C-alpha cells in the first residue's frame, strides 16, 4: 500500500514565499545592520570597499542559512520516526537531495567567505592564492571557515549515500557532521581574553547549535510536513519540546555571551553601552527578536498544538512563517554583531 499526499495547488507558492521571506529578512537585516556599523573613512588608512564591506556579511548570513537548512533536514528523519515508512519516505525522498544541495552551498559559501575575509584584511588588493593561504594559516577565523567547509563537503558525500540507500545511512551520523560544521562559526566573532574565554566559547557553541536546531527544524517542518495533518500531528509535539529547550538555551546563552563580552572589554561600561556605540544597540535588537519569538512559539504550542493533535485545520503555517521571518532578522543582526565595535 502506498500513501499519496495530495498537495494544495498553492502549496509550492506558499513554500516559495516562506523561504523567500526567511532569506530576504536575513539579508535585509544584515545590510541595515552593516550600514549601521560601516567604517568611516580616515585619511591615510585604507578600508575595505563596499563590495567587501557589504558582500562579506551577506555571504556570512547566507552561509548560516544554508547550514541551518542542513541541520533541519538532518533532524527531520528523527522527528518523523521510522515506524511508518510508507508515509514518511515520500517526504524523506524530497528532503535528502535538498540536504545535499544545501551542504554544497554551505561549503562553497564558506570558501568564498575566506576569500572575502582575506580581502577585508588587505583593503585595496585583490586576494591572491598566496594571500589566502597566509590568511588561513595565521587567522583562526579562516581556519574555522575551512574546517566548516570540510564538514559540509563530508556531509554532501554522506548525503549522496543517503539519497541512494535511504535511512540505511544513519540519521545520527548526518546530524553529528552537520553540528560539527557549526562549531567553528563562533570563532569568527569577538575574542575575549580572560579566564572566562573557554566558558564563553562553550556558551557561544550552544547558542549557535540551539538556534540552528530550532530554526532549521521549524523551517523544514513548515516546508515539507505542515500540509500533511497526520504527519504534522506526529512531528510537532516532539519538535515543540525540542524547540522549547532550544529557546531557553538560545535566550540564556545569548544574554550571557553578549553581556559577558561587554563586561570583559576594557572601557565598556554597562548599562550605558547598551544604547551607545555599535555592539550594544545590535545586542538589544537581537534580544528583541528573541523576545518577539516567545509569544509566536507559545501560540503554536499552547493554542494550536491541541487542534493539530486532533488533525484539525489550523493557521500553523501563517504563525510559523511569522516566526521564521523574525528568525531571519535575528540571523542578520547576529552576523553584523560579530564584527560590531564594542566601544
Helices and strands as residue ranges (DSSP letters): H 11-36, H 50-80, H 85-121, H 129-138, H 140-165, G 166-168, H 171-182, G 183-188, H 197-224, H 229-263, G 272-274, H 279-299, I 300-304, H 305-309, H 316-337
